[in-house]
Structures are given as C-alpha cells and as structure tokens.
C-alpha cells in the first residue's frame, strides 16, 4: 500500500504538477497552441525555475531537507489547485486536440507508440552511465540536509559542494523520495524517466512543430530522426553522459544539453521568424511579456540543472537579440535606401 | 596559417570525442547555407554566430569558461542544438525524396554517419536486463543480499561498490568517509582497521583474497562473486 501511495506521490510531483503548471501558463497567456506536449514542456521549465528559487532560499538559509519538501509540496499544491480551477474549461480542448491528432495523423500515432516502447526499453533494459545524482539525493534523504555532507566521503564540507549548491536538481528527487518514502535510487533511476523521457519527446515534438509550422506532416519525420540521432550514447563505447538522454534522463547536464538548450534555440528562432513574418505590430504586449518571462523562467530552470545553466540560456537569448537587432537594422537600412 | 590550423586541431582534439555532433551540425549548416529560404536564414545566422563564438580557439574558451571539466565543452552540442539541426536538415532532404526508397535512404544515411561518428566503437555494457528496481549491478545485489543474510552490521568495502551497496539498501552500514583506511593488500593492517572501525565484515577484491589468513583470524567466506569476496566474522 505504501508503495502504491509512493508511486502516486511521484506521479503527482513529477508528472501532474508540470502539466498543471503548463496549463496555467497557457491559460494566463492565452496560448494559441493548445497541445499537451507544449503545456508539459513549459510546465517543466516553470517547475524547475520555481524549485530552483525555493531550494536556493532553503540551502542558503541552511534549512533541513524536509522543510524544503514541506514548503514545496504545500506551494505546488496551492498553485495546482488554482491551475485546476482556471484550466478546467480548457483541458478538454487539449484532450480533444490530442484525440483528433491521433485519429488523423499516422505519424503522430507512430510517434506516441514508439515513444512508449522506447521509454519501457530504457527503463527495463538500459543501464545508466555512472553519475552522482543518486548519491547526492541519498545523502540528503539520509541526513535530512542539503549539500552539507559530501556523498563520497561523508565529511561536512559544504564549500566542496559549491557547484552542486547552485544547481540543486538532486534535491528535487530527494524531496520526491522523502515524500513518497521510496528509495532514492528507485525514484531517480526507474520512476523519474517515466516523466522525464516524455519531456524529451515533447520538447522534440514541439521543436518540430516550430520548425515545420506549415508542413505538419514533416514533424513525425523530424521526431524520428532526432530520436535516431540521440540514440548513439546507448551503444557507443565512449561515455557521452551529457548526451545520454535514454540512459541518464535524470541527470541535470543531460537534461540541459538534450532538452532545455535545443528547445530554447528553436524557440528563439520561431519567435524571430514569426516576428519577421507578421511584423512588430502584430506582437501584442501580452506576447512580448510572455516571451520575456519565458526566457527568464528558462534561465532559472536551466540553473537548477547545471551550474552554468542560466549563463548558457542568457548566451542563447543574447545571440538571438543580436540577430534580431541586425535584422531590424538591415530592414531599416533597406527602407531608407529606397527613400 | 599552419600554426592557426594546428591550434584549431588541438582545440577540436580537446573536445574529447565530442567532435562529431559538431561536425554534424556543421554539415547541416552548410546544407542550410546552400538551400536556406528566407525564414531559415535566421536559424543559420544563429548557428554561424554560435559556432564562431564557441568553437574558435581563444574566443570559445572565454565564452564557455572552459576548464578541465569536459561537461562544459559538451554544452556546445546543446547551445548549437546540433541534434535538432541535423534532424532539421535531414528532414528537408527527406522531403525532397521522390520515392520511399530515397526517403528511407535518409534515415539510413543518418544512421551510417552516426556510426562513423562514434568510430564503429561499440559497447554492450549499457544494454541488459535490469534485475532490481534500483538498477543496481547484479554482482552488487548479490553482495548486498549476502551481507543482509549474514547479519553483518558494519562492513568495509572497496569504494567502487560501497556507494552502490548504499544505493541498493541504505540500511546496510557500509563505512565510508574522508581518510577512511582500507588496505586489503596488507592483511595485518586490514585487521587493525577492521577492529578500529568495529567491523564484522569485509569485502575484498578477488585478487586480494587470502583465504587461509581470513579463516585463521576467525572470518568465514560468505560469498564469492566474479570480482569480490565477502568475509564475515565467524562468531
């Protein structure tokens, strides 16, 4: 009974919460694209950003791990209830859209089926590359502290864990393990991929959606090609931890490298090309705020996964800004040349 | 000029087997450069700017803040979105395919290029049936179960498996810590260490086994696996 409850708690923390957060985000900004995969990706970015803020406050204040857990669960439950209330009308639309897409597109059906098979294969047959996420989470659960004790030596040297303290993704799993009363290794290696691999799949699908907005039939092709490209760490003799999404989906640098950064590059491109087509006037203030907020949230979310996550996101955003400014300058120059 | 090329070569060598996704990204970029339409030009500009910033020696090191940590270098893969870019270019090629054979050929081409990228250097280590819910290695599971069955309370074990035993069952007290003394190759010293830490069990690597000595000092062989041997105090 405890095990089943634990599984439900994990599903709530790592599956339902990001989805509800994404639905809330889409409702707030009246998203045009009502797709579950879009809501799921945005929801995860939001959850990562919110958890980073909460965890950093607690780590800097020297709180116990269970204090963070209690506040986190309380906080997200309040937000989830609000999300449920405001998106109760829109959620059926998401389901209807998914059902219609499944009914009409063979590619979509294939993508869902292949994704499910690959997730099962990943969990049942793939052995992970050694990383230290479980050790950090396990140490946190056993000692009820956060990045105080070194997981390999047991010594209290917080200064040695300065990088990890700035990117506390392992604490999210520690909180999940603490709340569910399930072993940290099981939560991280077996249960987290059930929710994190769909995040990868959703992000790839959404990248395809942005790249092929006018040729939707190409999205499944793009999806399968990216899956094929991302498979090499599974059978390669070299350990590519940062690219090993199928074996180490829980790892922060893997998530950053395979999901967050590529998604943001394509997101930046999509925003830039939409603007180029529709013109600046068509972009309402709501969209501008959404864009700006999404970049900020992505930077915070990326920071949860890797010590320089926010820096890399800022770098991508800066590059897109420069390209945007260059394009505007070019257009301005062309117009004045004609005059 | 030659020294500049050598510098680039050295920098690429420093990517530690992570070069090929970059090369894939580069190939995709060249494809887009030749075939890009108006809306794709933005993506191309981004990729060119990022590629220049991240991979040119000197500039790339400053932008990435690279140090000995290879993980940071690998972030180039994400910042360039090399996987997505390759997928994008390959999808565009796929769309131009006139029949199923040509379209299937794109998948095959990507797969072959990937194999070239990893140098046809394969490993089966990461594929196999998982025997438990913590994805712990079978050998470690055997040892951990034997420790539990033998009711060993405190145990000394090599670092490489002590964390795994803890991961599998955190109720087992595997000693660890900075400055922890564990010298399985000097038996008298090992005895002193086990007494000092009040251990009633020890895991030694198979090549350090000394059955006679362990039985002489009152330890019983509980389990022998391929790489390790577990001894527990006889009383």
Interface residues (C-beta under 8 A of the other chain):
Chain A: X123 X124 X125 X126 X127 X128 X129 X134 X135 X138 X141 X142 X150 X151 X152 X153 X154 X155 X157 X183 X184 X185 X186 X189 X190 X204 X207 X208 X211 X212 X215 X218 X221 X222 X224 X225 X226 X228 X229 X230 X231 X232 X234 X235 X236 X237 X238 X240 X241 X242 X243 X247 X253 X256 X257 X258 X260 X261 X262 X265 X266 X268 X269 X272 X273 X276 X277 X306 X308 X311 X312 X315 X316 X319 X320 X322 X323 X326 X327
Chain B: X17 X18 X21 X24 X38 X39 X42 X43 X45 X46 X49 X50 X53 X63 X65 X71 X72 X74 X75 X77 X78 X79 X80 X81 X83 X84 X86 X87 X88 X90 X91 X94 X95 X106 X107 X110 X111 X114 X117 X118 X121 X122 X123 X124 X125 X126 X127 X128 X129 X130 X133 X134 X135 X136 X137 X159 X163 X166 X167 X168 X170 X176 X177 X178 X179 X180
